[in-house]
Structure formats: structure tokens, C-alpha cells
């Protein structure tokens, strides 16, 4: 338990260093690929969220999802790539290959689908090489380019507002 607090302290320190680096992300009017970073500790409707994205014209094979769970069980088989605290080392470095690949992928849009400030999720959002980042207004304003004011339970509203804004920019 105490060791988890120490690990979280170092992750927060790494996050703080990353937030000071300002990145000029460029919005592309044609969104093809989407990265979806979901906190499944709070939100368990990832499949429905993906269906909403597909209904708005995004091909399902162009959506890549990674889920975080506070209580990660090694022996349990998850339907999507899932990670927990154990996949981040003491220096805030990622130890899992699928997470490194997710961060290094240059998505057109990264949706940070969490409303509670979790240092591990915030660190992944800040390190992501996505061109444009969208998230909730309850999370640190430095992380995302756009913030939508709603809750995770209202995923249909979140997606409709997101695509309404995207269409207005075209």
C-alpha cells in the first residue's frame, strides 16, 4: 500500500515535468484514427462508446482503445488491452509494450475518457503523440486541447458534442 503511494508520487513528478512542455498540436479537419484512453474503474460502457463513434462515421478498425483499472488482476482475461499501476515503474516509465505502442501512435484524435484526475492516465495523455486531444473539463486544462463539460455516464452526449464541434470547424 505504502509502495503504491511512493510510485504515484514519482508518476506525479514525471507528469508535472511533462505538463510544462507546451506542444503545438495541429487540428486536421479529417479525422481518420482515434485513440481512446478509458478509465474502466469509473466507466464500464466502452463498447457502447465505440458504437457511438462508429455511428458518427469512424471505422471501427481505426479506433484503438486502452483501458485502465485500479484493481488489475493478472489472471483475469480482459476483452481489450487493459493495464493497472503494475504496468508503470517507479520512474513513471511504461513497462508494457501495448501501452508504449499506444502512446507512440500518432492518432488524429485522442479521447481521454476519464473525469477523475488519475496520475497514470494523465501521464499517458500528456505523453501521447496524438495530433489533437479531447477530454473532460474536470481534468487539468493543460492536458487536452478541448474540454467537454459532462460526465462519463453521459457518453452519448459527449460524442454528439464532440462531433458537433468537429463539424463546425470543417
Secondary structure as UniProt FT lines:
FT   HELIX           2..19
FT   STRAND          34..39
FT   TURN            40..42
FT   HELIX           46..55
FT   TURN            56..57
FT   HELIX           60..62
FT   STRAND          63..68
FT   TURN            74..75
FT   STRAND          82..83
FT   HELIX           85..87
FT   TURN            90..91
FT   HELIX           97..104
FT   STRAND          109..113
FT   HELIX           119..127
FT   STRAND          133..136
FT   TURN            137..138
FT   TURN            141..143
FT   STRAND          146..148
FT   TURN            152..153
FT   HELIX           155..169
//
